[in-house]
Amino acid sequence: MKQVDETILEVKNLHTHFFTDEGTSKAVNGISFTLNKGETLGIVGESGSGKSITSLSLLRLIPSPPGKITGGSILFKGEDLLAKTEKQMRAIRGNEISMIFQEPMTSLNPVYSAGEQIAEAIRLHQKLGKKEAWNKAVDMLRLVGIPSPEKRAKQEPHELSGGMRQRVMIAMALACHPEVLIADEPTTALDVTIQAQILELIKTLQKDFGTAVILITHDLGVVYETCDRVAVMYAGKMVEYTLAKEIFTNPKHPYTIGLLNSLPRLDLDQEELTTIPGTVPSPYDMPKGCSFAPRCAHARRICEQAVPDLESIGPDTKVSCWMYTPQWEKEYEAEKKVGVQ
């Protein structure tokens, strides 16, 4: 992976909310990040942290109602996608920005062959004839490592294995050589061997096409193998944003540390896995202060009273935690004076 400093995508203070009878769910609540050409950004966190809603927001695929992007900007090559018309977005989706969805069986149309579905995107965006588009679809299947691509192109999704369906999704996503590829849990429900093959395939194709990748996952092992930078999300917010190598050697946020500590270790004699106590708060009933405070062993009164900003604590690291602020030290000193441990 070669990191290039030219920014292709910049997300600023993105908010995506869902308005339901139960109340307002702030699924994405102020996310900001940049993506440079040729790099891979990992977005990690527990289920319900807002990872997939972030990816759908980037392509403006949020179902409305009940969802709505309520604030922020998504700058793609300097132009705000939130200001585009639906017709303009259709020209961008699948062409300049593509997405590999989490479950290929529900993402592929069950009544059309794999080749037809790839060729449709090629005809739409590249204005090729039916035969040319079909030949390119077969070539894409060959490129992603599907054996006998001419035969597989004529088969419907239910006739393919899980690994092959995922490769079809990758072929479809890359058919128009997009500048940004969003991969939402691309190895979910695949066995370990196929997972490794799919990740290696994405890395190889990224190198060949120079595509920038956003990889959404809950698997920190995948992050270690593939990502340049990482955004850690919790309850709709970004709590840590840093280089991938820093996450594993010098994690800062207590939530990030908890995620790493919960991984099984072959070099330790573990009778039980370490867990993070408690659960992710309900999106309809968020804590007043830091959303992680109820589960955090380091929480102080200030953590329960106010939400910390995402602040730089180094050249490549941003953290949303009161522990790294002057207010934390002041409260610590105050608690010592009154004997609070």
N, C-alpha and C positions, 0 to 999 in steps of 0.2 A: 504494500500500500504506500503510495506516494502522496504526501499531503501537499496540496497547492494552496497558496494564500489567496487566490481570487475567489471572492464570495459569489455563490450562485443563488443561495436562498437565505433570507434573513427574516426571522419571525420576531415580532416585537409585541410584547404584552398581550398575547392572544387570550381571549376569553370565549369559551363556548359553554352555554348554559342550556339546560333542559327545563321547560316549564310544564309541570304536571299537576294533577289534583293534589298530590302529596306536598307540593311546594316546588321551590327552585333548586335544581341540582347544578352546582358549579363544577361540571366535569373537568373543564380546563379553566384554570383560574389565574391567568397572568403568566403565560409561558413565553420565554424569550431565548432564542439561540440563533446561531449562524451555521451555515453549511458551505464549505469550500469545495471547489471543483476537485474531483478525484478522491475525496476523503470519505470515510465511513463514520457516521455519528450513531452511537447506540443510545436508545432510550429504554431504560429499565425501570422496574418497579413491580409491586404486587398487583394482582388482579384488582381492578377498580381504581387504579392510580391515575388513569386518564391517558394512557399511552395510545390506545387505538383511536380514541376520540381526537387526539392531537393529529394523528395521521389522516383521518377522514376530514378534519377541518382544513388541512393543507390543500386538499383537492375540492373543498366545498361540497362534500358528499354527506353532510349532516342532515338527517331526515327532519324536515320542517313542515308542520309542527311534529314533535314538541321542541326540537332543538333549534338553536340559533347562535351564530357567532355574534357576540354582543360588543366586542371591542378588540382593538389591536390592529396589526397589519401583517401581511404575508408578502414580502417583497421577493419576487422571482425575477432575476436579472434586472433589478431596479424598479420593476413595475408591481404595483399592489394587486394581488389576485382578488382581494375583496372588492375592488372597484371594477372588476371585469363583468361583462354580461354573461349570461348562461351560455350563449352561443360561443363567445370567446373562450370560456372555460372548457367547453367540449373539444375545442381545437387544441387545447393544452393537455387535457387528460389523455393518457395513453400515448401521447406523441412526445411532448417535452418533459412531462412528469408522469411516471407510471407507478403502479402499485401492485405488489404481490399480496393478495389477501390471505387471511389466516387459514381458511379452510377451502381448499380447491374444489371439493365435491359440491359445495354450495355456491361457489363463485363461477363455475363453468356451467354453461347451458346444457342440460342433459339431452336435448334433442338435436343438437348439432355436433358434427365431428370436431375433433381437436383442430384439424387443419382449417376447417371453415371458420372457426372462431378466431384463429390467429390471422387468417387472410382478411377477415372483415376489418380488423383494425388497420391492416396495411393498406387496403383499398381506401378506407376512409381518410387516412392521414397522408398517405404518400401518392394518392391518385393513380395507382397502378391498375392495369387491366386484371380481369379475373384470373387468367392463366398465370400472369407474372406474379400476382399476389399469392396464388397457391404454391408456385415454385419457391417463393421466398419463405412461405410458411414451412414447407418441408425442410428447407435449408436451416431455418431456425430450430426445428426439432432435432436436426442432425447436430447443430452447434451445441445444444444443451445436453447432448449425450444420450438421446433416445435411439435405441437400435431399430433398424428397419423403419426409418422415418416415413417412407412413402406409404407403408402399410399402416403405421400408427396414426398418420394424419387422417386416415379415413375412418378411424374408430371413434366411438362416442365415449364420453368420460367414464361411464360405468364399466367399460371394457378394459380400462387401464388401472394399473396398480396405484397406490397412494403416492409413491415416489415419482411415477411417470406423470401423474396429474399435476404434481407440484412443478415438475420440469416444463410441462405445457404452460402453466401459469407464468413461469419465468420467461419462456420463449415469447409468449404473448406480450409481456411487459417490456421486453427488450427489442421487439420486432422493429420498432421505429427509432431505435437508438436514442432513448430519452437522456436528458441531461441530469435528471434526478430520478432515482429509483427508491420507492418506499417499500420496504419488506416487513410486513406485519406478521410476526411469529412464523417465518417461512418454514420452520422445521417442526411445527406442532403435529403431534400424532404420527410422526415418522420414527422408525427404529434408528438406533444410534449410528449404524453404518450409513444409512441413507441420509441422515442429518449431516454427517461429515461431508458426504458427496455434494449435497445441495449447497452447503456453505462454501466449499471449495469452488464450486461452479460459479457462484455469485462473485467471489473474489477474482476469479479468472476473467469473467466477462466484464467486470468493472475495470480491470486493467486493460483489456482489449479496447473497450469503448470509451474509457475515461469518465465513466458515470460516477456521480456522487450518490452515496447510498445512505438512507436513514433506516437503520435496523432496529426494529421494535422487538424486544424479547424480555423474558423474565429469567433467562439463563445467563448467569455471569460467566460461565465457561465459554459461551458463544462470544460474549463481549471481549474476553481476553484474546480469543483467536482472530477476531475480525475487525475490531473497531479502533479508530484513531482517537476519538473523543467520546465522552459518555455524559448523558444527562440522566440523573436519577430523579424519578418522579414519585411523589407521595400525595395522595388525596387531592389530585388536580393541580399541584404546584411542583415546581422544580426545586429540589432541596440541595442538590450538588451538581456542578457542571465543571468537568475537568478533563484532562488527558486520560486515556484509558489506562496507561501504565500507573498513573497516580492513584487511581481507584484501588488497585491491588497492593500497592506499596505504601500508600499514605492516605487512606480514606479519612475524611474530615467529619462528615455529618453522622450523628449517632445512628440514623436509619441505615446509611450505607454500611457502617461498621456492623450493624446487626445482620444485614443481608449476607455479608461476607462470613461472619461467624457462624451462620446457619448452614453453610456449605459443609458437606462431609469431607473429612481430611484423611487421606491414606497414611500420612506420617504421624497421626495421633491415635492413641488407643481410646476411641470414643464409645462409651456404652450408650449414650444418648446424644442426639443432635441438639445443639443450642438453638433456642427459638426466641423470637421477638414476642414478648407478652402482649396480650390483648389483640384487638382486630382494627382494621382500617375503619375510621369513623363513617357514619352514614353521611352521604352527600347532602341530605336534607337537614342534618343536625351537626354541623361542624363546630368544633371547639372555638371559643372566642379568640384564643391565642394561637400558638403553634399547633398545627394539626397533629403533630407527632408527640406532643407533650404528654398525653395520657399514657403513652407506652414507653416513654424515655426515662432511663434511670438517672439522668443528669438534670432533669427538669427543675427549674426554680420558679418562684412566683411570677417573674417577668415573662416566662415561657407561657404561662396560662393566661396572661393579660393582654399580650400584643403579638402580632404576627411579625417575625423578623424578615427583613428584606434580603434578596439574593445579592450578597456583597462580595467583591473581589478580596481574597485574602492571600493572593499570590499572582504571579504573571499569567498563569493558566488555570486558576481555580476560583470558582465562585461557590459560596455556601450560604444557605438560608438557615442560620442558627445563631441564637443569642450567645453561645459559648465563645464566639470569636469577636465579640463587641465590647467596648468599654463599659456598657451598661451591665454586662455579666459580672465583671470584676467589682463594680460598685455594689451590686447586690450581694455578691459573695462576702465582701468586707462588712456590709451591714448585717448580714446573717451571723457572721462570726461574733459581732459585738453583742448580739442578743442571745447568743448560744444556740442558734439553729444549725443543725448538722446537715 
